[in-house]
Amino acid sequence: MEKSTVFNNRLLPYLLLLPQLVITVVFFYWPASQAIWQSFLREDAFGLVSEYVGLENYQALFAQPEYYRSMLTTVIFSTLVAALSLSIALLFATQADKNLKAASAYKTLMIWPYAVAPAVAGVLWFFMFQPSLGMLARPLRGMGLDWNPLLNENHAMMLVVMASVWKQISYNFLFFLAGLQSIPKSVIEAGAIDGAGPMRRFWTIIFPLLSPTTFFLLVVNVVYVFFDTFGIIDAVTGGGPAGATTTMVYKVYADGRLGGDLGGSAAQSVVLMVIVIALTAIQFRYVERKVQY
Amino acid sequence: MRPPQRVAPPYSPLAIRYSLPIRHSPVQSMANVTLRNVRKTYVGGFEAIKGIDFEVGDGQFCVLVGPSGCGKSTLLRMVAGLETITGGEIDIGGRVVNQIEPADRDIAMVFQNYALYPHMTVYNNMAYGLRNRRMAEDEIKTRVEEAARILELGAMLDRKPRQLSGGQRQRVAMGRAIVRQPKVFLFDEPLSNLDAKLRIAMRVEIRKLQRRLSTTSIYVTHDQLEAMTLADILVVMNGGQVEQIGNPLDIYQKPATTFVASFIGAPPMNLMPLRSELKSQLAGDARAGEAGIIGIRPEDFVISNETVSGGVALGLTVEAIERVGAETFVYGTRQQEMQGVAATPGELPPGEVIVRIPGAIGPAIGERIRAVAAPDKLHLFAADGRKRI
C-alpha cells in the first residue's frame, strides 16, 4: 500500500526535492547532454574550432574494427566479472550466515576491499602479478607457467577480471548476507523437516527468496563493470596488451583523452549510455518479473 | 424376514466433512513418543531443559504448556530435530531419534509464523515435502487435493501465501503437515498469530482434525485455555522442568504445585500464606500442620454469612468488580494480610482475593463481604509451594 503525505504548502514538496534534482541535473543531465551535443561536432587538433558534422562521428565509429573488438572485450569482461563476483560473494555470504565463532570478524574482513579505491586495487594486483617482480607471478613462473600479463592477452584479461571481481565481492557479499539474514529461519527449518537436503534447500528455497537481492546486484554489477572498472584497467594494463583489455569505457577515455578525438569519444559515450540504459531496462522488464513472489 | 430398515446416520455437516476417508499408508506403525531424562545444555552452560520424562501414547494429543522461557518450544524443537539433544533420549515409534535428521524422523511441524514458502503456490507448498521424497506426481496430486478439501483450501491452490489471510495460511501450514501423513504432528504455538475469534475456531478444527487422523501430536502453547481444551495429556512446564503431567481436568482439580495452581485456570487460584487467622480456621484439618500455603479457586467461593464447618471464611473489602455477563469477578482485599508479604511475579498481590460469582449481580465497590469456601475446595501446599498436601 502506498502512503501519501499531503503538504499544505504547494512549494514545499518541490523545495524538498530540489537538492536531489540539482545534483542529478548538474552531474548527469548536463554532462550527458553535452556529450550528445559534442558527438555531433568535430574539433580541430588544437581544440579551438568546432564544426558541426552530423552523424559523421558515429559513421566513423562503426567503421572501426577496433570498436567492435572493444565491444566483444566488454561482453567477455563484464560477463566474467559479474558472474564471478556474484557467485563468489554468494558462496561467502552463505558461509558467513552460518553460526560461526568469528563470524563478525570474518564479515569485517570481507568488507575491507570495498574501501580500496579502484586504481589502488589495480596497482595492488598489478604488483602482485608483475611478471618479473610480482610476489605471485614468480611462483607461477617457477611452476613452469609462462605468466606474462604484459604480453599475453589472456593473462592480461585474467588479471583485470580478478582485480575487478576482488573489488566487487565485498559489495555483493554485504547485500547477499543481508538478504540471507532476512529469510525467516523457520522457512528453512520447514524445508529441512520437509526432507530437503542442504543443497536442495538452497536451490529451491533460499535462492528463490534471495532473487530480489540478486536482481538488484545484477543491475548494480552491470553498471559497475561497464563504468567503474575503468580505474582498475587503467592501473593494471592500460587497456593493453594490444588493446586486449580495452573495454568500451576505456576506449572512450583512450580516444578522447589520449587520442584527442573528442567528437568520436563523445559518440562512444553516447553509444555506451544507450547500451547501459537498454540493458537495465531489459533487466527490469524481464528479470524482475520473475523475482516477484 | 425383512431386512432391517436402513437409517441414515445422524451426520452433522461438520461430521461429514471430517468423516471423508483419509488414506494412510498401509502399515500404520505405532507412534508413541517417549522422552527419557531429556536435557539441553547450551555451550555457555545454561541449562534450558533439566531432565524431562514423559510418554505420549499412539494417537494422543499432548500439550506442553508453560510461561515464556520455560523451555517448551526448545523441547518441541528437540523432538523435531531442530535442536540437538545434549542428554537423555527421545524415542519416536520405538526408535531413538537423537542422531536422526529432522527429515528422517517422520514428523511434520506447524510453526508459529506458519513458515510457508512465500515463492510457492499453496499447492506447491503442500507438495514440496512429498516431491522431496520422490513421490509420484499423481499420488501427490491426490494427497494435496484431499488435504485441500478437508481444510477447505480447494479454491486457493494456485495462490501464493501472501494472497491469503492469516487463517488460510494457518490451514496451508496444517495441510503441509497432513499430506505427509507423518507419525507425529508437532505444533509450535500455531494459533498465537491469529485474532481471538479465529483462534477459537481453529482450536476446535485442530482438535477435530487430530481426532479424525488419530495422529500422535505434541502441541506447544502458553495459552492455558488452549492447553485445557486440546490436551489428552497436559504437561505443565516451568524453568526447564515438568511441574505436572496428567489429564487436564485432574491437573485443574489437583494441581501438584502452587505454580500449576496459579498457571492453570483463569483467573488464577487464590494462593495465601497459611498464617495465624487462617490456620486457626483450619485447626480441625489434619493436613494443616504440614501446609504453608492455602489455595482456593475464585469459583469455589460463595459469598455468604454462614460458616461452613472445616471450611474457610475470608472477610474482604471489595476493591474492583469485573462484570463479563455470565459471571462477575470480585477483587477484594483482606486487611490483615496487606503487610509484610512479598508478591511473587504472576501471582496476586498479597492480601488480594478474587471471587467469581455467577450472573451479573454482585456487591458494590467498598462493600465488606464474607467469602466462604467448603473444606473440599481447599488446596493445601507445603510452604515452598513445591508439594501438594
HADDOCK unambig.tbl for C-alpha pairs under 7 A between the chains (distance, minus, plus):
assign (segid A and resid 186 and name CA) (segid B and resid 115 and name CA) 5.45 0.50 0.50
assign (segid A and resid 187 and name CA) (segid B and resid 115 and name CA) 4.49 0.50 0.50
assign (segid A and resid 187 and name CA) (segid B and resid 116 and name CA) 6.32 0.50 0.50
assign (segid A and resid 187 and name CA) (segid B and resid 117 and name CA) 6.38 0.50 0.50
assign (segid A and resid 190 and name CA) (segid B and resid 115 and name CA) 6.53 0.50 0.50
assign (segid A and resid 192 and name CA) (segid B and resid 102 and name CA) 6.44 0.50 0.50
assign (segid A and resid 192 and name CA) (segid B and resid 103 and name CA) 5.95 0.50 0.50
assign (segid A and resid 193 and name CA) (segid B and resid 102 and name CA) 5.07 0.50 0.50
assign (segid A and resid 193 and name CA) (segid B and resid 103 and name CA) 4.49 0.50 0.50
assign (segid A and resid 193 and name CA) (segid B and resid 108 and name CA) 6.65 0.50 0.50
assign (segid A and resid 194 and name CA) (segid B and resid 103 and name CA) 5.97 0.50 0.50
assign (segid A and resid 194 and name CA) (segid B and resid 129 and name CA) 4.22 0.50 0.50
assign (segid A and resid 195 and name CA) (segid B and resid 103 and name CA) 4.37 0.50 0.50
assign (segid A and resid 195 and name CA) (segid B and resid 129 and name CA) 5.97 0.50 0.50
assign (segid A and resid 195 and name CA) (segid B and resid 132 and name CA) 5.69 0.50 0.50
assign (segid A and resid 195 and name CA) (segid B and resid 133 and name CA) 6.68 0.50 0.50
assign (segid A and resid 196 and name CA) (segid B and resid 132 and name CA) 5.82 0.50 0.50
assign (segid A and resid 209 and name CA) (segid B and resid 119 and name CA) 6.91 0.50 0.50
assign (segid A and resid 293 and name CA) (segid B and resid 118 and name CA) 6.46 0.50 0.50
assign (segid A and resid 293 and name CA) (segid B and resid 119 and name CA) 4.75 0.50 0.50
